[in-house]
Amino acid sequence: MAGGERAVVRTLVAAILALLAGALAVRGIPSRVPPAPEDRPEVDLPIRQPMQFLGPGARLRIQELTPLIGEARATDWKKAHRLPFEVRDCPKLLEWIAGPDGQRLEALAGDLRRGTRDEALAGLTLVFQVARATRWDPGFLGHGEHAERLGGLLQEWLRAWGERSASDPLLHEPAQAALLLYGRAMRAAYKAPLLRRAPAPYERARGFLDRLLGGRGGPATAFGESFAARRPRAWTTFLERDDFLLGFEEEARLAMPDLDGECDG
């Protein structure tokens, strides 16, 4: 190959690489996945394997969180933290949370959300257990209000801790899981009607995630960049699809198959 031809080939390759890099930048997907905060060698977590607190085995470890709850919330924690683990017969989410146990639990979760990062993990643990122990799937009749209520609980937690979690080795992975479950719940809420989309939960989720993640018409937030790096397909769906939570739901089904809103008893 002559020198001039080689130069043309090099120019074409450079142009293609530049276009690919530009496409990634436009879509807000990092070209290289950075190490997660919890994977850095210098990290010494106060709680090992925090994701286990969001799984079905959380009841086996919940007492490990008790020493990490501050004095101001310790009494309420001791009285109420077992409540979602004692739910029986899979009640509908709204019905349970409107009762005395649900009200105490919701108040505790709110107090924990306003506390330390350890307390924030404890609060998220309780919300996930509520999602596991109650029914919130809209079902054939399309009652999306239960899923929307779960979405509201997760939204308040993400509003407080989502952005901070991007660099936090304790909350980084739990926050991503909370975002996926939020997406699954809110998609269930706005897709509940058989022949149309419910506008209120659709617009509520769209507006909240635009603020939390960025990426549409502006730069992604730190949390958005972190999510895009680890869930690129869900991120692309969020940016480009009218049904913008489809990718969230698909990822949630794979990562947390038991959190389907139907409750396993």
C-alpha positions as CSV (number, residue, x, y, z in Angstrom):
1,M,0.0,0.0,0.0
2,A,1.4,3.4,-1.0
3,G,2.1,6.0,1.6
4,G,-0.7,8.2,0.4
5,E,-3.2,5.4,0.7
6,R,-2.0,4.5,4.2
7,A,-2.5,8.1,5.2
8,V,-6.1,8.1,3.8
9,V,-6.8,4.9,5.7
10,R,-5.4,6.3,8.9
11,T,-7.6,9.4,8.4
12,L,-10.7,7.4,7.9
13,V,-10.0,5.2,11.0
14,A,-9.5,8.3,13.1
15,A,-12.7,9.9,11.8
16,I,-14.7,6.7,12.6
17,L,-13.2,6.6,16.1
18,A,-14.1,10.2,16.6
19,L,-17.6,9.6,15.5
20,L,-18.0,6.7,17.9
21,A,-16.6,8.7,20.8
22,G,-19.0,11.6,19.9
23,A,-22.0,9.3,19.8
24,L,-21.2,8.0,23.2
25,A,-20.8,11.5,24.6
26,V,-24.1,12.6,23.0
27,R,-25.9,9.6,24.5
28,G,-24.3,10.2,27.9
29,I,-22.8,6.8,28.1
30,P,-19.2,6.7,29.4
31,S,-16.8,5.0,27.0
32,R,-15.0,3.4,29.9
33,V,-16.7,1.9,32.9
34,P,-15.0,3.4,36.0
35,P,-14.4,1.2,39.1
36,A,-17.4,1.3,41.5
37,P,-16.6,3.0,44.8
38,E,-17.1,-0.2,46.7
39,D,-14.4,-1.9,44.6
40,R,-11.6,0.5,45.4
41,P,-8.8,-1.3,47.3
42,E,-8.7,1.3,50.1
43,V,-12.4,1.0,51.0
44,D,-13.2,-0.6,54.4
45,L,-17.0,-0.8,54.6
46,P,-18.7,-0.6,58.0
47,I,-21.2,-3.1,56.7
48,R,-20.1,-6.0,54.5
49,Q,-22.2,-6.9,51.5
50,P,-24.8,-4.1,51.9
51,M,-26.8,-5.5,49.0
52,Q,-27.8,-8.5,51.1
53,F,-29.9,-6.1,53.2
54,L,-32.1,-5.6,50.1
55,G,-32.5,-9.3,49.4
56,P,-34.8,-12.0,50.7
57,G,-32.2,-12.9,53.3
58,A,-32.4,-9.4,55.0
59,R,-34.3,-10.9,57.9
60,L,-31.2,-12.8,58.8
61,R,-29.0,-9.7,59.0
62,I,-31.3,-6.9,60.1
63,Q,-30.0,-6.9,63.7
64,E,-26.5,-6.0,62.4
65,L,-27.9,-2.5,61.7
66,T,-29.1,-1.9,65.2
67,P,-25.7,-0.7,66.6
68,L,-25.5,1.8,63.7
69,I,-28.7,3.6,64.5
70,G,-28.2,6.9,66.3
71,E,-29.6,7.6,69.7
72,A,-32.3,9.9,68.4
73,R,-33.8,7.1,66.3
74,A,-32.8,4.0,68.4
75,T,-36.1,3.7,70.3
76,D,-38.3,3.9,67.3
77,W,-36.0,1.5,65.4
78,K,-36.2,-1.2,68.1
79,K,-40.0,-0.9,68.2
80,A,-40.7,-0.9,64.5
81,H,-37.9,-2.3,62.4
82,R,-39.2,-5.9,62.5
83,L,-42.7,-4.9,61.3
84,P,-42.3,-5.4,57.6
85,F,-40.7,-8.8,58.3
86,E,-43.8,-9.9,60.2
87,V,-46.3,-9.1,57.5
88,R,-48.5,-12.1,56.6
89,D,-50.9,-13.1,53.8
90,C,-49.6,-10.6,51.3
91,P,-51.9,-7.5,51.9
92,K,-52.2,-4.8,49.3
93,L,-49.5,-2.2,49.8
94,L,-51.8,0.7,50.3
95,E,-54.0,-1.2,52.7
96,W,-51.0,-2.2,54.9
97,I,-49.2,1.1,54.9
98,A,-52.4,2.9,55.9
99,G,-52.7,0.7,59.0
100,P,-51.0,1.3,62.4
101,D,-48.0,-0.9,61.6
102,G,-47.5,0.7,58.2
103,Q,-47.8,4.2,59.5
104,R,-45.1,3.5,62.2
105,L,-42.9,1.9,59.6
106,E,-43.3,4.8,57.1
107,A,-42.4,7.3,59.8
108,L,-39.3,5.4,60.8
109,A,-38.2,5.1,57.2
110,G,-38.5,8.8,56.8
111,D,-36.5,9.5,59.9
112,L,-33.8,7.1,58.8
113,R,-33.6,8.7,55.4
114,R,-32.8,12.0,57.1
115,G,-30.0,10.5,59.1
116,T,-26.6,9.1,58.4
117,R,-25.6,6.9,55.5
118,D,-25.8,3.8,57.7
119,E,-29.3,4.8,58.7
120,A,-30.2,5.5,55.1
121,L,-29.3,2.0,54.2
122,A,-31.5,0.8,57.1
123,G,-34.4,2.8,55.8
124,L,-34.0,1.5,52.3
125,T,-33.9,-2.1,53.7
126,L,-37.3,-1.5,55.3
127,V,-38.8,-0.1,52.1
128,F,-37.5,-3.1,50.1
129,Q,-39.0,-5.5,52.6
130,V,-42.4,-3.7,52.3
131,A,-42.1,-4.2,48.5
132,R,-41.4,-7.9,49.1
133,A,-44.2,-8.6,51.7
134,T,-47.1,-6.7,50.0
135,R,-48.9,-6.8,46.7
136,W,-48.5,-3.8,44.4
137,D,-48.7,-5.3,40.9
138,P,-51.7,-3.7,39.2
139,G,-53.1,-7.0,38.1
140,F,-55.8,-7.5,35.4
141,L,-58.1,-4.7,36.8
142,G,-55.2,-2.1,36.6
143,H,-55.0,-0.8,40.1
144,G,-51.7,1.1,39.7
145,E,-52.1,3.1,42.9
146,H,-50.2,0.5,44.9
147,A,-47.2,0.5,42.6
148,E,-47.2,4.3,42.5
149,R,-47.2,4.4,46.3
150,L,-44.1,2.1,46.4
151,G,-42.6,4.4,43.8
152,G,-43.2,7.3,46.1
153,L,-41.3,5.7,49.0
154,L,-38.4,5.0,46.7
155,Q,-38.5,8.4,45.2
156,E,-38.1,10.1,48.5
157,W,-35.1,8.0,49.3
158,L,-33.5,8.6,45.9
159,R,-34.1,12.3,46.2
160,A,-32.1,12.4,49.4
161,W,-29.3,9.9,48.6
162,G,-29.2,9.1,44.9
163,E,-26.7,11.8,43.9
164,R,-24.6,11.3,47.0
165,S,-24.4,7.5,46.4
166,A,-22.5,8.0,43.2
167,S,-19.2,8.3,45.2
168,D,-20.3,6.4,48.3
169,P,-19.0,2.8,48.6
170,L,-21.7,1.8,51.0
171,L,-24.8,3.2,49.1
172,H,-23.6,3.1,45.5
173,E,-24.9,-0.4,44.7
174,P,-28.1,-0.2,46.9
175,A,-29.0,3.1,45.3
176,Q,-28.8,1.6,41.8
177,A,-31.0,-1.2,42.9
178,A,-33.5,1.3,44.4
179,L,-33.5,3.1,41.0
180,L,-34.3,-0.1,39.2
181,L,-37.1,-1.0,41.5
182,Y,-38.5,2.5,41.3
183,G,-38.5,2.2,37.5
184,R,-40.3,-1.1,37.7
185,A,-42.9,0.1,40.1
186,M,-43.6,3.4,38.2
187,R,-43.8,1.6,34.9
188,A,-46.3,-0.7,36.4
189,A,-48.3,2.3,37.6
190,Y,-48.4,4.2,34.3
191,K,-49.0,1.0,32.2
192,A,-51.8,-0.2,34.5
193,P,-54.7,0.9,32.3
194,L,-55.3,-1.7,29.6
195,L,-55.9,0.6,26.6
196,R,-54.0,3.8,27.6
197,R,-51.2,5.2,29.8
198,A,-52.0,6.8,33.1
199,P,-50.6,10.3,32.7
200,A,-50.0,11.3,36.3
201,P,-47.4,8.5,37.3
202,Y,-45.9,8.8,33.8
203,E,-45.2,12.6,34.2
204,R,-44.2,12.2,37.8
205,A,-41.5,9.6,37.0
206,R,-40.4,11.5,33.9
207,G,-39.9,14.8,35.7
208,F,-38.2,13.2,38.8
209,L,-35.7,11.2,36.8
210,D,-34.8,14.1,34.5
211,R,-33.8,16.0,37.7
212,L,-32.1,13.0,39.3
213,L,-30.2,11.6,36.3
214,G,-30.0,14.4,33.7
215,G,-29.0,13.4,30.2
216,R,-31.9,14.7,28.3
217,G,-31.1,18.1,26.9
218,G,-28.2,18.6,29.3
219,P,-25.3,16.8,31.1
220,A,-25.9,13.7,33.2
221,T,-25.6,14.1,36.9
222,A,-22.9,12.1,38.8
223,F,-25.6,9.5,39.6
224,G,-26.8,9.5,36.0
225,E,-23.2,8.8,34.8
226,S,-22.8,6.0,37.3
227,F,-26.0,4.4,36.2
228,A,-25.3,4.8,32.5
229,A,-21.9,3.1,32.9
230,R,-23.4,0.1,34.6
231,R,-26.8,-0.2,32.9
232,P,-26.2,1.2,29.4
233,R,-29.2,-0.4,27.8
234,A,-31.6,1.0,30.5
235,W,-29.9,4.4,30.1
236,T,-30.4,4.4,26.4
237,T,-34.0,3.4,26.8
238,F,-34.5,6.2,29.3
239,L,-33.1,8.8,26.9
240,E,-34.6,7.6,23.6
241,R,-37.9,5.7,24.2
242,D,-41.3,7.1,24.9
243,D,-41.8,4.1,27.2
244,F,-38.7,5.3,29.0
245,L,-38.8,2.9,32.0
246,L,-38.9,-0.3,29.9
247,G,-35.2,-0.9,30.4
248,F,-35.4,-0.3,34.1
249,E,-38.1,-2.9,34.4
250,E,-36.2,-5.5,32.3
251,E,-33.0,-4.9,34.5
252,A,-35.0,-5.2,37.7
253,R,-36.6,-8.5,36.5
254,L,-33.2,-9.9,36.1
255,A,-31.6,-8.5,39.2
256,M,-34.5,-8.8,41.6
257,P,-36.9,-11.4,40.2
258,D,-38.8,-11.8,43.5
259,L,-39.7,-8.2,43.7
260,D,-42.5,-8.5,41.2
261,G,-45.4,-6.9,43.1
262,E,-47.3,-10.2,43.5
263,C,-45.8,-11.3,46.8
264,D,-44.8,-14.9,47.5
265,G,-46.4,-15.1,51.0
